[in-house]
Amino acid sequence: MRKNLVTAAIIAVLAAPALYLLGIWAVFADWLAMIWSFLAESTLVPNWLLALLTICAFIVAGIFGAALRPPRESAFPETSEPTDKDSAG
């Protein structure tokens, strides 16, 4: 786990100058500025609240989707409950 974190940090440190040299850093900064201006705009319902509620809606939809999914077969059949096929033999 720690090795993966160190590897990700090294990649991020090496990628930052490359992004600057390629001009992608400016595009990324413009994108962040656009998001910030959207969240700070004045509307009847604050946009930051709309963004927060959207995130919550995605989380709730994921929970409902997981609840509606059929159960999986056990990875360890010896620890699961016996089925009709096991008792018939």
N, C-alpha and C positions, 0 to 999 in steps of 0.2 A: 504494500500500500504506500509506504513512504517513498519507495523507489519510483513509483508512478508519479507521485507528486513532484519529486525532484526533477524527473524527466519533463513533466509539463511546464515547470518553471523555467527550465533551460530553454525549451522550445519557445516559450513566450518572450524571454529575454532576447533570443536570437531573431525572432520574427519582428519585433518592434522596429529595429532599424531598417529592415527590409521593407516593411510597410511604409515607412517614411520615405525611403528612397524611391519606391514605386509610385508614390502619390496616393496610395490607398488610405493613408492615415488622415488626409484631408477629407476624403469622402466619408470616412468613418466619423470624423468630427462633425461634418455637416449633417450626417444622419442623426447623431446624438442631439445636435442643436434643434433639428426639426422635431424630434420626439419631445424635447424639453419645451419647445414653444407650444406644441399641441397640448401638453399637460398643463401649461400655465395659462392658456387662453381662458377668457371669461365667457362662460355659458350659464344657462339656468342651472344645470347640474355640473359641478366641477369635473373637468376631464380626468383628473387624477382619480376621482371616485369611480368614474366609468371604467377606467383601466383596471382598478382594483376589483370591481364587480365582475369584469370580464374574466379575470384570472380565477376568481372564485367559481364562476360558472363553468369554466373548463375543468376545474378540480371536481366539482359535483358531477359533471357529465362523465368524467372518468370513473368515479366511484360507482355511479349507476351502471355504467357499461360493464365494469368488473363484476358487479352483483348479478347482472343478467346472463353472464357467460356461463356455459355449462361447466361442471367440475372436471378437473383433469384426472387422468389415470394416475395412480400412485407410482412414484419412482421406485419405491421399495415395496413390492407386493407382499412380502412376508410380514410387514407390519400393518397392513391395511386389514379391514374387516373382510371375512370370507364372503364370497359371492355364491350364487346358486350353483354355478358351474363347479365350484370347489366342493360343495357338500354332496353333489350327485354322484361323484366318482367313487 
